[in-house]
Structures are given as C-alpha cells and as structure tokens.
Amino acid sequence: MTAERVDFQIPTDLRGELRQWRNRAAIVGAVGLALTVAGAVVVSPSQFYRSYLWSYVFLIGLSLGPMAWLMLQFLTGGVWGVTIRRPAEAAARTLPVVLLLFLPIVIGMNNLYPWMPVHHPSLSAGKAVWLTPGFYLVRAAIYFGGWLLLSWHFNRWSGREDREGGLEPHRRMSFVAGPGLVFWALAVTFMSIDWILSLYPSWFSTMFPLLVIASQALTGMAFLITLLVLLSYRRPMSDVLTARHLHDLGKLLLTFVMVWAYFAFSQFLIIWAGNLPDEITYYFVRINHGWGAVALLLVFGHFALPFALLLSRDLKRNFKLLASIAVFILCMRLVDLYWQIAPYFRREGFGISWMDFTAPAGLVGVWLAVFLTQLEKRTLLPPNDPSIEEVLAHGRE
C-alpha cells in the first residue's frame, strides 16, 4: 500500500460522526460549567475555585501532553509518531481556549492561594519575591505565550507541508522541536510550582515538577491512544493502523506509567526518610483522615494494575483492551490531581463536593468540542510526511 492509494481525507460519514461527538461534548461541557457556576453563586464561591483549579490542571495536560509528544516525534523521528501527528496538532490548537479558561483562576487567586493578597508569614525572602500577584501573572503570560507560539509554528509549517510538500517544512519543525521541548519542560516545571506547590508555601520538593512533567506526558499518550482506537474502526485510519502501531504506542504508555511511579515513590521515600516537619506534613495529611484510601487507590490503580496489564504484548496489540486501559489511566490522572490539590482545602479529612464532578465534566466537555472541531479541519494523516510510506508499510511486511 502506498500514500497515493490511500485517501487521507475525512470521509463524509466520519465527518458527520465527529460532529455528533462534538455536539455531545459541547452539551456536556455547557451543562457542567453552568452547574459549576451556579454552585459558585448559590453554594460556595470558594468551592467553585477549588474544584476548578484541579480540573483545570488536568485540562491543560490534554493540550500540552500531546504537543510534547508532537515535538518529540519531530526530534527523534520514527513511525510511532506519525500516526498521532494530526491529533497532537489539533490538541495544540486548543490552547487559545485553554488560555481563556484560565481567567477564573486569575479572578479567584485570593480564594486559592494563602500568599494572596499579603505575604504568608512562613515565606522566606526569596519566596516572598516570587509569590506576588503581579509576578505570578507575568510568569503565566510567559508560559502561555511560549506554548501558543510553539502551537502556531508547528501548525503553520504542517499546513504548508500539506500544501507544498518538500522537506523544508519538516526541517523547520524538526529544528524547533528540541528548543520547544526544553521550553515545555521548563514552563511546566515553573507552572507546577506556581499553580500547585504555592498552595503550600512552606513546603518544597525538587521531584514534584518532574512528577508533573511525567503526568502530562502520560495524560497525552493515554488520550491519543484512546482517540486512535476510536478512529481505527473507520476509514481512513482502518486502512492504515495495525496492531504494530498500537503496540509501539502501548510501550510508550507503559514507560510513562513506570516513570510516574518512579518519581512519585522517590519523592515519598526522600521526604518520609528525611522526616522534617516542613516536608513530612504534606504526606501526613494525605495518608490520614480518609485520604489514605485514595493513596492506596493510586498505588494500585495508577501503577500496579496498568503496569501488570501493559507488560503483556498481546494486550498492547489488542485495540479495545489497550483503549480501555488508556481510559482507566485518564480517570486515575483525575484522582491523582484531586489527591494532590484537594487535601489542602480539606485538612479535616477526605471529602468531595458535587462541583468536583461538574467542573471537570464541564471543562473537558468544552475542550473536547474545540478539539474535535480542530481535528476535522485537516486530514487524519499527513500525506507529505517523509515517513508516510514507512507508516503504511508498518506491520504489513
């Protein structure tokens, strides 16, 4: 099979199905956000901002995780990344909407962070300079500015590659991929400090940013696998995707399940062994008063079960089973973020609000509607990618 013999355009029936998915996602998103905003007005503005924060951190991983995989593919090459190029590009194009959805966090800063509007008494001189409202917003603007610039660059040259062909667009994208990955890692590092760690101004962990980086990569790959499996039963992806393609992506999913577990356990071990009052409190809160059950769920659900299942070669080549594990991992990512962020606001013990369900449903619903709109705008595979012939032959030798 050659690229000339495969029509990468989205057929009419699939286009109609994508629009149905988009409309359903938009309805779920609109209802979820409406209920969450109603909760802010009727029940508690503070609970609205708390539910919104951890849900938003998950949401941004759906955009940044695939964009990181896109840059890694251009940096390293390989057939594995060509199949996820178009979904990853569409995910990156959702960033303007993700930026707009950041506004409630800006508005609710006083309700979220203990260093607002005055300095927390435990802040050192360096932290007092870093944790100021103006500097917080300047850093957020730098993060979003860089991410949006990277999204614009890759999508601009990807479109040019479709129209004109040749190797120049691919070289342009490959040239920026390395520095882009460095910026992504640095921006996510400081983002994790600003948006999550600053909830605990007296606590610090050098492992925590690495944990967030691994989490975003895991979120992105789990989402991309889920989408590819959904599309694999419909043309043109049914003519292209083989068990070998999914096997490659499944191995990457397994890799980052292990990387996440390594960083999470290393952070726990170092802090627990050190037994310093300023550090150990973070875990003491999260393994007591009901939160310990959530911690055990993460040990088994976020690591042990996916790890054991993904060791199987046959499972990684089974489309439905691999997609089921990917969806399960996405659910565990939500649980993990709730366990990281919510205990700060619920120190008396485990608890959950109905807005902790409506907020993620609303944000993810809106994001999916925007993502599916973007996915529909281009072919599902890049016809002029230098590796496209190898992709078509992959698994059929």
Secondary structure, 3 states (H helix, E strand, C coil): CCHHHCCCCCCHHHHHHHHHHHHHHHHHHHHHHHHHHHHHHHCCHHHHHHHHHHHHHHHHHHHHHHHHHHHHHHHHCCHHHHCCHHHHHHHHCCHHHHHHCCHHHHHCHHHHCCCCCCCCCCCCHHHHHHCCHHHHHHHHHHHHHHHHHHHHHHHHHHHHHHHHCCCHHHHHHHHHHHHHHHHHHHHHHHHHHHHCHHHCCCCCCCCHHHHHHHHHHHHHHHHHHHHHHHHCCCCCHHHCCCHHHHHHHHHHHHHHHHHHHHHHHHHHHHHHHHCCHHHHHHHHHHCCCCHHHHHHHHHHHHHHHHHHHHCCHHHHCCHHHHHHHHHHHHHHHHHHHHHHHHHHHCCCCCCCCCHHHHHHHHHHHHHHHHHHHHHCCCCCCCCCCCCHHHHHHCCCC
